[in-house]
Amino acid sequence: LSGESSFVDAHTVKVEGASESNTVAADHIVIAVGTRPTPPPGVTCDSSHLIDSDGILDVRELPRTLTVVGAGVVGLEYASIFATLGVEVTVVDKRDRLLDFVDAEIVESLSYQLRQRGTTMRLGEEVKNISCVSGRATAELVSGKKIVSDMILFSAGRTGAVEKLNLAAVGIEADDRGRIPVDAYYRTKVPHIYACGDVIGFPSLASTSMEQGRLAAAHAFGKNVSPMPNVFPFGIYTIPEISMVGPTEAELTKAAVPYETGVSHYNEIARGQILGDETGMLKLIFHGESRKLLAAHAIGTGATELIHIAQAVATLEGTLDYFLTSVFNYPTLAE
């Protein structure tokens, strides 16, 4: 049923469609409403000059200049897309570095390639006010700087789309970011009501969200399933794309885990040269004593596909020796 849903009671949901209203009752309910972009506070711009990560899909022509407020995953994905299309992009974020959960060398490579495409980084800067004057959008920073552009993409986080669900009717409370707390089986505080996907928070990936939904439904119907594994990959679809599985060097150092790294560059292999990708790189991290694969971090063409080899090895607790003795197709990036 397509429409806007809200709880009537713990077993009943009302769905307001475009032309009709329906009421549905069920023994089990799964909340999977996702998130919506967090709106900028106190802004006087129209939608043609100030957009969010949903509204950007309705843009009909490229701006000459674009300011991206928020250097999270979504903000950087769109910043890299527009920069590749020749738009002059400025990225503003109050954090001092990009993607603090990603390997520092990978982020350094992404930053370099974004700057090579003309992107300006304003890190450690906070937006104070956004306004539109004479058909141009202006972002005024706390530091006093003013960035004027044809369009501003506000991408400073997302909020769970729960405001119209009437959660109070069933005694469920979301936090200030609209996230619903769940247990290991994705049950809310009401045992027969489950929640999964972005609305429950980290890791907010399409892949993990789908698996959470499957596990929630399986548990609701008494199926014996294993919990989601801890080893799962992240994919960031910037240009170039980034992917990772396992901890970063900084996390391993903080946990006092002895490790060694191996780094390979796309320009060292035939397929990388054929593709013309001379900036891609792969980093493998192994335990210094057991030789087990701990993590892999990649940036470049096909990174989100290549990472699955490392995911398989890490999940099966494989060691460095797998990579030393295996033969891969030539010429491939996997090699």
Secondary structure, 3 states (H helix, E strand, C coil): CCCEEEEEECCEEEEECCCCEEEEECCCEEECCCEEECCCCCCCCCCCCEECCCHHHHCCCCCCEEEEECCCHHHHHHHHHHHHCCCEEEEEECCCCCCCCCCHHHHHHHHHHHHHCCCEEEECCCEEEEEEECCEEEEEECCCCEEEECEEEECCCEEECCCCCCHHHHCCCCCCCCCCCCCCCCECCCCCEEECHHHHCCCCCHHHHHHHHHHHHHHHCCCCCCCCCCCCCEEECCCCCEEEECCCHHHHHHCCCCEEEEEEEHHHCHHHHHHCCCCCEEEEEEECCCCEEEEEEEECCCHHHHHHHHHHHHHCCCEHHHHHHCCCCCCCCCC
